Amino acid sequence: MIISMSETTTIPIKKTTRDDLKKLGRKGETYDTILRKLIMLAEKEGFFREHKRILEEEEFFPLDEI
């Protein structure tokens, strides 16, 4: 995916954070790609956390009783 300069921004981060991001990526991956993957993982984790909460806290009834 090619990103034009008008679609990019600069995000100030510490050099150690940049280095950690670099370690998470593969050769040729952009920081944008690495960050998109991390966002997707965070969204999935939130989805599963919410479903676990529902299973633990909500009350369920068999369908034939409804």
PyMOL Python script that loads the backbone (N, CA, C, O; Angstrom):
from pymol import cmd

cmd.read_pdbstr("""\
ATOM      1  N   MET A   1       0.842  -1.178   0.000  1.00  0.00           N
ATOM      2  CA  MET A   1       0.000   0.000   0.000  1.00  0.00           C
ATOM      3  C   MET A   1       0.887   1.240   0.000  1.00  0.00           C
ATOM      4  O   MET A   1       1.793   1.369   0.824  1.00  0.00           O
ATOM      5  N   ILE A   2       0.622   2.125  -0.910  1.00  0.00           N
ATOM      6  CA  ILE A   2       1.386   3.358  -1.001  1.00  0.00           C
ATOM      7  C   ILE A   2       0.585   4.473  -0.344  1.00  0.00           C
ATOM      8  O   ILE A   2      -0.593   4.662  -0.644  1.00  0.00           O
ATOM      9  N   ILE A   3       1.229   5.203   0.548  1.00  0.00           N
ATOM     10  CA  ILE A   3       0.582   6.291   1.277  1.00  0.00           C
ATOM     11  C   ILE A   3       1.143   7.601   0.754  1.00  0.00           C
ATOM     12  O   ILE A   3       2.357   7.800   0.731  1.00  0.00           O
ATOM     13  N   SER A   4       0.253   8.498   0.332  1.00  0.00           N
ATOM     14  CA  SER A   4       0.741   9.791  -0.143  1.00  0.00           C
ATOM     15  C   SER A   4       1.128  10.655   1.044  1.00  0.00           C
ATOM     16  O   SER A   4       0.675  10.426   2.166  1.00  0.00           O
ATOM     17  N   MET A   5       1.961  11.639   0.792  1.00  0.00           N
ATOM     18  CA  MET A   5       2.433  12.514   1.858  1.00  0.00           C
ATOM     19  C   MET A   5       1.280  13.277   2.513  1.00  0.00           C
ATOM     20  O   MET A   5       1.367  13.625   3.691  1.00  0.00           O
ATOM     21  N   SER A   6       0.198  13.542   1.765  1.00  0.00           N
ATOM     22  CA  SER A   6      -0.913  14.286   2.352  1.00  0.00           C
ATOM     23  C   SER A   6      -1.722  13.439   3.332  1.00  0.00           C
ATOM     24  O   SER A   6      -2.509  13.972   4.115  1.00  0.00           O
ATOM     25  N   GLU A   7      -1.531  12.132   3.289  1.00  0.00           N
ATOM     26  CA  GLU A   7      -2.262  11.237   4.190  1.00  0.00           C
ATOM     27  C   GLU A   7      -1.456  10.867   5.431  1.00  0.00           C
ATOM     28  O   GLU A   7      -1.954  10.138   6.289  1.00  0.00           O
ATOM     29  N   THR A   8      -0.248  11.344   5.539  1.00  0.00           N
ATOM     30  CA  THR A   8       0.597  10.956   6.666  1.00  0.00           C
ATOM     31  C   THR A   8       0.676  12.069   7.698  1.00  0.00           C
ATOM     32  O   THR A   8       0.351  13.226   7.431  1.00  0.00           O
ATOM     33  N   THR A   9       1.118  11.678   8.879  1.00  0.00           N
ATOM     34  CA  THR A   9       1.294  12.621   9.975  1.00  0.00           C
ATOM     35  C   THR A   9       2.536  12.223  10.762  1.00  0.00           C
ATOM     36  O   THR A   9       3.063  11.123  10.594  1.00  0.00           O
ATOM     37  N   THR A  10       2.985  13.097  11.595  1.00  0.00           N
ATOM     38  CA  THR A  10       4.113  12.805  12.463  1.00  0.00           C
ATOM     39  C   THR A  10       3.600  12.655  13.886  1.00  0.00           C
ATOM     40  O   THR A  10       2.864  13.505  14.387  1.00  0.00           O
ATOM     41  N   ILE A  11       3.994  11.563  14.530  1.00  0.00           N
ATOM     42  CA  ILE A  11       3.593  11.308  15.907  1.00  0.00           C
ATOM     43  C   ILE A  11       4.851  11.296  16.754  1.00  0.00           C
ATOM     44  O   ILE A  11       5.706  10.433  16.557  1.00  0.00           O
ATOM     45  N   PRO A  12       4.992  12.223  17.689  1.00  0.00           N
ATOM     46  CA  PRO A  12       6.187  12.210  18.520  1.00  0.00           C
ATOM     47  C   PRO A  12       6.156  11.037  19.509  1.00  0.00           C
ATOM     48  O   PRO A  12       5.230  10.910  20.309  1.00  0.00           O
ATOM     49  N   ILE A  13       7.162  10.202  19.441  1.00  0.00           N
ATOM     50  CA  ILE A  13       7.310   9.085  20.374  1.00  0.00           C
ATOM     51  C   ILE A  13       8.774   9.014  20.804  1.00  0.00           C
ATOM     52  O   ILE A  13       9.662   9.549  20.141  1.00  0.00           O
ATOM     53  N   LYS A  14       8.995   8.347  21.914  1.00  0.00           N
ATOM     54  CA  LYS A  14      10.360   8.163  22.398  1.00  0.00           C
ATOM     55  C   LYS A  14      11.109   7.216  21.464  1.00  0.00           C
ATOM     56  O   LYS A  14      10.504   6.362  20.816  1.00  0.00           O
ATOM     57  N   LYS A  15      12.408   7.374  21.403  1.00  0.00           N
ATOM     58  CA  LYS A  15      13.224   6.502  20.556  1.00  0.00           C
ATOM     59  C   LYS A  15      13.095   5.045  20.983  1.00  0.00           C
ATOM     60  O   LYS A  15      13.120   4.145  20.143  1.00  0.00           O
ATOM     61  N   THR A  16      12.958   4.812  22.286  1.00  0.00           N
ATOM     62  CA  THR A  16      12.818   3.428  22.764  1.00  0.00           C
ATOM     63  C   THR A  16      11.508   2.818  22.260  1.00  0.00           C
ATOM     64  O   THR A  16      11.456   1.631  21.939  1.00  0.00           O
ATOM     65  N   THR A  17      10.448   3.635  22.192  1.00  0.00           N
ATOM     66  CA  THR A  17       9.165   3.153  21.665  1.00  0.00           C
ATOM     67  C   THR A  17       9.302   2.837  20.185  1.00  0.00           C
ATOM     68  O   THR A  17       8.807   1.812  19.717  1.00  0.00           O
ATOM     69  N   ARG A  18       9.970   3.713  19.449  1.00  0.00           N
ATOM     70  CA  ARG A  18      10.209   3.469  18.028  1.00  0.00           C
ATOM     71  C   ARG A  18      10.999   2.181  17.832  1.00  0.00           C
ATOM     72  O   ARG A  18      10.697   1.390  16.938  1.00  0.00           O
ATOM     73  N   ASP A  19      12.008   1.974  18.665  1.00  0.00           N
ATOM     74  CA  ASP A  19      12.819   0.765  18.553  1.00  0.00           C
ATOM     75  C   ASP A  19      11.993  -0.482  18.853  1.00  0.00           C
ATOM     76  O   ASP A  19      12.151  -1.510  18.196  1.00  0.00           O
ATOM     77  N   ASP A  20      11.112  -0.386  19.850  1.00  0.00           N
ATOM     78  CA  ASP A  20      10.230  -1.517  20.165  1.00  0.00           C
ATOM     79  C   ASP A  20       9.290  -1.816  19.005  1.00  0.00           C
ATOM     80  O   ASP A  20       9.051  -2.981  18.686  1.00  0.00           O
ATOM     81  N   LEU A  21       8.756  -0.779  18.374  1.00  0.00           N
ATOM     82  CA  LEU A  21       7.899  -0.979  17.207  1.00  0.00           C
ATOM     83  C   LEU A  21       8.669  -1.668  16.087  1.00  0.00           C
ATOM     84  O   LEU A  21       8.156  -2.570  15.423  1.00  0.00           O
ATOM     85  N   LYS A  22       9.901  -1.230  15.891  1.00  0.00           N
ATOM     86  CA  LYS A  22      10.740  -1.804  14.840  1.00  0.00           C
ATOM     87  C   LYS A  22      10.931  -3.299  15.070  1.00  0.00           C
ATOM     88  O   LYS A  22      10.939  -4.080  14.119  1.00  0.00           O
ATOM     89  N   LYS A  23      11.085  -3.701  16.342  1.00  0.00           N
ATOM     90  CA  LYS A  23      11.275  -5.119  16.680  1.00  0.00           C
ATOM     91  C   LYS A  23      10.021  -5.945  16.375  1.00  0.00           C
ATOM     92  O   LYS A  23      10.120  -7.133  16.070  1.00  0.00           O
ATOM     93  N   LEU A  24       8.855  -5.324  16.455  1.00  0.00           N
ATOM     94  CA  LEU A  24       7.608  -6.036  16.194  1.00  0.00           C
ATOM     95  C   LEU A  24       7.341  -6.249  14.710  1.00  0.00           C
ATOM     96  O   LEU A  24       6.568  -7.124  14.322  1.00  0.00           O
ATOM     97  N   GLY A  25       7.992  -5.437  13.892  1.00  0.00           N
ATOM     98  CA  GLY A  25       7.751  -5.513  12.458  1.00  0.00           C
ATOM     99  C   GLY A  25       8.650  -6.513  11.757  1.00  0.00           C
ATOM    100  O   GLY A  25       9.610  -7.041  12.318  1.00  0.00           O
ATOM    101  N   ARG A  26       8.294  -6.745  10.516  1.00  0.00           N
ATOM    102  CA  ARG A  26       9.103  -7.594   9.648  1.00  0.00           C
ATOM    103  C   ARG A  26       9.815  -6.710   8.636  1.00  0.00           C
ATOM    104  O   ARG A  26       9.463  -5.545   8.455  1.00  0.00           O
ATOM    105  N   LYS A  27      10.796  -7.264   7.995  1.00  0.00           N
ATOM    106  CA  LYS A  27      11.569  -6.508   7.007  1.00  0.00           C
ATOM    107  C   LYS A  27      10.620  -5.940   5.948  1.00  0.00           C
ATOM    108  O   LYS A  27       9.803  -6.659   5.373  1.00  0.00           O
ATOM    109  N   GLY A  28      10.745  -4.654   5.710  1.00  0.00           N
ATOM    110  CA  GLY A  28       9.940  -4.003   4.691  1.00  0.00           C
ATOM    111  C   GLY A  28       8.618  -3.443   5.187  1.00  0.00           C
ATOM    112  O   GLY A  28       7.960  -2.702   4.457  1.00  0.00           O
ATOM    113  N   GLU A  29       8.206  -3.776   6.417  1.00  0.00           N
ATOM    114  CA  GLU A  29       6.957  -3.242   6.947  1.00  0.00           C
ATOM    115  C   GLU A  29       7.151  -1.800   7.410  1.00  0.00           C
ATOM    116  O   GLU A  29       8.192  -1.442   7.962  1.00  0.00           O
ATOM    117  N   THR A  30       6.148  -1.001   7.179  1.00  0.00           N
ATOM    118  CA  THR A  30       6.177   0.378   7.651  1.00  0.00           C
ATOM    119  C   THR A  30       5.670   0.433   9.078  1.00  0.00           C
ATOM    120  O   THR A  30       5.038  -0.504   9.564  1.00  0.00           O
ATOM    121  N   TYR A  31       5.958   1.551   9.749  1.00  0.00           N
ATOM    122  CA  TYR A  31       5.411   1.736  11.095  1.00  0.00           C
ATOM    123  C   TYR A  31       3.890   1.744  11.035  1.00  0.00           C
ATOM    124  O   TYR A  31       3.230   1.268  11.959  1.00  0.00           O
ATOM    125  N   ASP A  32       3.327   2.280   9.956  1.00  0.00           N
ATOM    126  CA  ASP A  32       1.872   2.293   9.804  1.00  0.00           C
ATOM    127  C   ASP A  32       1.314   0.871   9.807  1.00  0.00           C
ATOM    128  O   ASP A  32       0.311   0.599  10.467  1.00  0.00           O
ATOM    129  N   THR A  33       1.951  -0.024   9.079  1.00  0.00           N
ATOM    130  CA  THR A  33       1.512  -1.422   9.029  1.00  0.00           C
ATOM    131  C   THR A  33       1.604  -2.068  10.402  1.00  0.00           C
ATOM    132  O   THR A  33       0.682  -2.765  10.828  1.00  0.00           O
ATOM    133  N   ILE A  34       2.712  -1.838  11.095  1.00  0.00           N
ATOM    134  CA  ILE A  34       2.888  -2.416  12.434  1.00  0.00           C
ATOM    135  C   ILE A  34       1.812  -1.890  13.384  1.00  0.00           C
ATOM    136  O   ILE A  34       1.219  -2.658  14.141  1.00  0.00           O
ATOM    137  N   LEU A  35       1.565  -0.585  13.341  1.00  0.00           N
ATOM    138  CA  LEU A  35       0.549   0.004  14.222  1.00  0.00           C
ATOM    139  C   LEU A  35      -0.844  -0.504  13.877  1.00  0.00           C
ATOM    140  O   LEU A  35      -1.645  -0.743  14.781  1.00  0.00           O
ATOM    141  N   ARG A  36      -1.160  -0.676  12.581  1.00  0.00           N
ATOM    142  CA  ARG A  36      -2.479  -1.213  12.193  1.00  0.00           C
ATOM    143  C   ARG A  36      -2.667  -2.624  12.756  1.00  0.00           C
ATOM    144  O   ARG A  36      -3.751  -2.969  13.226  1.00  0.00           O
ATOM    145  N   LYS A  37      -1.608  -3.438  12.706  1.00  0.00           N
ATOM    146  CA  LYS A  37      -1.696  -4.795  13.261  1.00  0.00           C
ATOM    147  C   LYS A  37      -1.931  -4.756  14.769  1.00  0.00           C
ATOM    148  O   LYS A  37      -2.725  -5.534  15.297  1.00  0.00           O
ATOM    149  N   LEU A  38      -1.242  -3.853  15.457  1.00  0.00           N
ATOM    150  CA  LEU A  38      -1.427  -3.728  16.907  1.00  0.00           C
ATOM    151  C   LEU A  38      -2.846  -3.269  17.237  1.00  0.00           C
ATOM    152  O   LEU A  38      -3.435  -3.731  18.214  1.00  0.00           O
ATOM    153  N   ILE A  39      -3.390  -2.370  16.436  1.00  0.00           N
ATOM    154  CA  ILE A  39      -4.771  -1.911  16.642  1.00  0.00           C
ATOM    155  C   ILE A  39      -5.740  -3.072  16.452  1.00  0.00           C
ATOM    156  O   ILE A  39      -6.665  -3.244  17.245  1.00  0.00           O
ATOM    157  N   MET A  40      -5.535  -3.868  15.406  1.00  0.00           N
ATOM    158  CA  MET A  40      -6.417  -5.021  15.175  1.00  0.00           C
ATOM    159  C   MET A  40      -6.348  -6.003  16.339  1.00  0.00           C
ATOM    160  O   MET A  40      -7.374  -6.526  16.773  1.00  0.00           O
ATOM    161  N   LEU A  41      -5.148  -6.254  16.843  1.00  0.00           N
ATOM    162  CA  LEU A  41      -5.001  -7.152  17.994  1.00  0.00           C
ATOM    163  C   LEU A  41      -5.710  -6.602  19.227  1.00  0.00           C
ATOM    164  O   LEU A  41      -6.348  -7.355  19.962  1.00  0.00           O
ATOM    165  N   ALA A  42      -5.605  -5.303  19.458  1.00  0.00           N
ATOM    166  CA  ALA A  42      -6.270  -4.679  20.600  1.00  0.00           C
ATOM    167  C   ALA A  42      -7.783  -4.780  20.463  1.00  0.00           C
ATOM    168  O   ALA A  42      -8.481  -5.025  21.447  1.00  0.00           O
ATOM    169  N   GLU A  43      -8.293  -4.593  19.248  1.00  0.00           N
ATOM    170  CA  GLU A  43      -9.737  -4.707  19.024  1.00  0.00           C
ATOM    171  C   GLU A  43     -10.224  -6.130  19.265  1.00  0.00           C
ATOM    172  O   GLU A  43     -11.268  -6.338  19.883  1.00  0.00           O
ATOM    173  N   LYS A  44      -9.463  -7.111  18.774  1.00  0.00           N
ATOM    174  CA  LYS A  44      -9.832  -8.519  19.002  1.00  0.00           C
ATOM    175  C   LYS A  44      -9.812  -8.849  20.484  1.00  0.00           C
ATOM    176  O   LYS A  44     -10.709  -9.526  20.985  1.00  0.00           O
ATOM    177  N   GLU A  45      -8.797  -8.375  21.183  1.00  0.00           N
ATOM    178  CA  GLU A  45      -8.676  -8.642  22.615  1.00  0.00           C
ATOM    179  C   GLU A  45      -9.864  -8.037  23.362  1.00  0.00           C
ATOM    180  O   GLU A  45     -10.398  -8.662  24.278  1.00  0.00           O
ATOM    181  N   GLY A  46     -10.277  -6.839  22.984  1.00  0.00           N
ATOM    182  CA  GLY A  46     -11.438  -6.198  23.598  1.00  0.00           C
ATOM    183  C   GLY A  46     -12.717  -6.981  23.324  1.00  0.00           C
ATOM    184  O   GLY A  46     -13.562  -7.120  24.209  1.00  0.00           O
ATOM    185  N   PHE A  47     -12.861  -7.489  22.111  1.00  0.00           N
ATOM    186  CA  PHE A  47     -14.016  -8.303  21.731  1.00  0.00           C
ATOM    187  C   PHE A  47     -14.103  -9.545  22.609  1.00  0.00           C
ATOM    188  O   PHE A  47     -15.160  -9.854  23.159  1.00  0.00           O
ATOM    189  N   PHE A  48     -12.978 -10.256  22.735  1.00  0.00           N
ATOM    190  CA  PHE A  48     -12.982 -11.476  23.534  1.00  0.00           C
ATOM    191  C   PHE A  48     -13.173 -11.184  25.019  1.00  0.00           C
ATOM    192  O   PHE A  48     -13.834 -11.951  25.720  1.00  0.00           O
ATOM    193  N   ARG A  49     -12.604 -10.086  25.503  1.00  0.00           N
ATOM    194  CA  ARG A  49     -12.779  -9.708  26.902  1.00  0.00           C
ATOM    195  C   ARG A  49     -14.261  -9.441  27.196  1.00  0.00           C
ATOM    196  O   ARG A  49     -14.778  -9.868  28.229  1.00  0.00           O
ATOM    197  N   GLU A  50     -14.936  -8.736  26.290  1.00  0.00           N
ATOM    198  CA  GLU A  50     -16.354  -8.432  26.488  1.00  0.00           C
ATOM    199  C   GLU A  50     -17.197  -9.705  26.467  1.00  0.00           C
ATOM    200  O   GLU A  50     -18.118  -9.850  27.271  1.00  0.00           O
ATOM    201  N   HIS A  51     -16.893 -10.621  25.560  1.00  0.00           N
ATOM    202  CA  HIS A  51     -17.659 -11.869  25.509  1.00  0.00           C
ATOM    203  C   HIS A  51     -17.401 -12.739  26.732  1.00  0.00           C
ATOM    204  O   HIS A  51     -18.310 -13.420  27.208  1.00  0.00           O
ATOM    205  N   LYS A  52     -16.195 -12.725  27.236  1.00  0.00           N
ATOM    206  CA  LYS A  52     -15.898 -13.459  28.472  1.00  0.00           C
ATOM    207  C   LYS A  52     -16.693 -12.868  29.630  1.00  0.00           C
ATOM    208  O   LYS A  52     -17.242 -13.601  30.453  1.00  0.00           O
ATOM    209  N   ARG A  53     -16.752 -11.527  29.688  1.00  0.00           N
ATOM    210  CA  ARG A  53     -17.524 -10.870  30.742  1.00  0.00           C
ATOM    211  C   ARG A  53     -18.997 -11.264  30.652  1.00  0.00           C
ATOM    212  O   ARG A  53     -19.626 -11.551  31.670  1.00  0.00           O
ATOM    213  N   ILE A  54     -19.544 -11.278  29.447  1.00  0.00           N
ATOM    214  CA  ILE A  54     -20.947 -11.652  29.259  1.00  0.00           C
ATOM    215  C   ILE A  54     -21.182 -13.079  29.753  1.00  0.00           C
ATOM    216  O   ILE A  54     -22.146 -13.343  30.470  1.00  0.00           O
ATOM    217  N   LEU A  55     -20.293 -13.995  29.364  1.00  0.00           N
ATOM    218  CA  LEU A  55     -20.456 -15.385  29.783  1.00  0.00           C
ATOM    219  C   LEU A  55     -20.363 -15.547  31.296  1.00  0.00           C
ATOM    220  O   LEU A  55     -21.043 -16.395  31.874  1.00  0.00           O
ATOM    221  N   GLU A  56     -19.524 -14.739  31.938  1.00  0.00           N
ATOM    222  CA  GLU A  56     -19.338 -14.850  33.379  1.00  0.00           C
ATOM    223  C   GLU A  56     -20.424 -14.133  34.173  1.00  0.00           C
ATOM    224  O   GLU A  56     -20.755 -14.566  35.277  1.00  0.00           O
ATOM    225  N   GLU A  57     -20.985 -13.049  33.643  1.00  0.00           N
ATOM    226  CA  GLU A  57     -21.873 -12.203  34.433  1.00  0.00           C
ATOM    227  C   GLU A  57     -23.347 -12.266  34.035  1.00  0.00           C
ATOM    228  O   GLU A  57     -24.220 -11.966  34.849  1.00  0.00           O
ATOM    229  N   GLU A  58     -23.625 -12.646  32.814  1.00  0.00           N
ATOM    230  CA  GLU A  58     -25.016 -12.628  32.345  1.00  0.00           C
ATOM    231  C   GLU A  58     -25.695 -13.964  32.632  1.00  0.00           C
ATOM    232  O   GLU A  58     -25.049 -14.997  32.810  1.00  0.00           O
ATOM    233  N   GLU A  59     -26.996 -13.899  32.669  1.00  0.00           N
ATOM    234  CA  GLU A  59     -27.791 -15.111  32.910  1.00  0.00           C
ATOM    235  C   GLU A  59     -28.335 -15.622  31.577  1.00  0.00           C
ATOM    236  O   GLU A  59     -28.850 -14.851  30.768  1.00  0.00           O
ATOM    237  N   PHE A  60     -28.214 -16.923  31.362  1.00  0.00           N
ATOM    238  CA  PHE A  60     -28.679 -17.521  30.127  1.00  0.00           C
ATOM    239  C   PHE A  60     -29.782 -18.523  30.410  1.00  0.00           C
ATOM    240  O   PHE A  60     -29.815 -19.154  31.466  1.00  0.00           O
ATOM    241  N   PHE A  61     -30.690 -18.661  29.440  1.00  0.00           N
ATOM    242  CA  PHE A  61     -31.792 -19.615  29.539  1.00  0.00           C
ATOM    243  C   PHE A  61     -31.774 -20.507  28.308  1.00  0.00           C
ATOM    244  O   PHE A  61     -31.446 -20.046  27.214  1.00  0.00           O
ATOM    245  N   PRO A  62     -32.123 -21.783  28.472  1.00  0.00           N
ATOM    246  CA  PRO A  62     -32.215 -22.652  27.292  1.00  0.00           C
ATOM    247  C   PRO A  62     -33.251 -22.117  26.310  1.00  0.00           C
ATOM    248  O   PRO A  62     -34.278 -21.586  26.731  1.00  0.00           O
ATOM    249  N   LEU A  63     -33.005 -22.245  25.028  1.00  0.00           N
ATOM    250  CA  LEU A  63     -33.916 -21.706  24.022  1.00  0.00           C
ATOM    251  C   LEU A  63     -35.307 -22.325  24.130  1.00  0.00           C
ATOM    252  O   LEU A  63     -36.299 -21.644  23.868  1.00  0.00           O
ATOM    253  N   ASP A  64     -35.404 -23.590  24.507  1.00  0.00           N
ATOM    254  CA  ASP A  64     -36.723 -24.217  24.572  1.00  0.00           C
ATOM    255  C   ASP A  64     -37.543 -23.714  25.761  1.00  0.00           C
ATOM    256  O   ASP A  64     -38.722 -24.049  25.876  1.00  0.00           O
ATOM    257  N   GLU A  65     -36.943 -22.915  26.647  1.00  0.00           N
ATOM    258  CA  GLU A  65     -37.677 -22.335  27.764  1.00  0.00           C
ATOM    259  C   GLU A  65     -38.151 -20.919  27.460  1.00  0.00           C
ATOM    260  O   GLU A  65     -38.856 -20.312  28.266  1.00  0.00           O
ATOM    261  N   ILE A  66     -37.776 -20.401  26.322  1.00  0.00           N
ATOM    262  CA  ILE A  66     -38.166 -19.017  26.000  1.00  0.00           C
ATOM    263  C   ILE A  66     -39.475 -19.018  25.253  1.00  0.00           C
ATOM    264  O   ILE A  66     -39.980 -17.956  24.889  1.00  0.00           O
TER     265      ILE A  66
END
""", "prot")
cmd.dss("prot")
cmd.show_as("cartoon", "prot")
cmd.util.cbc("prot")
cmd.orient("prot")
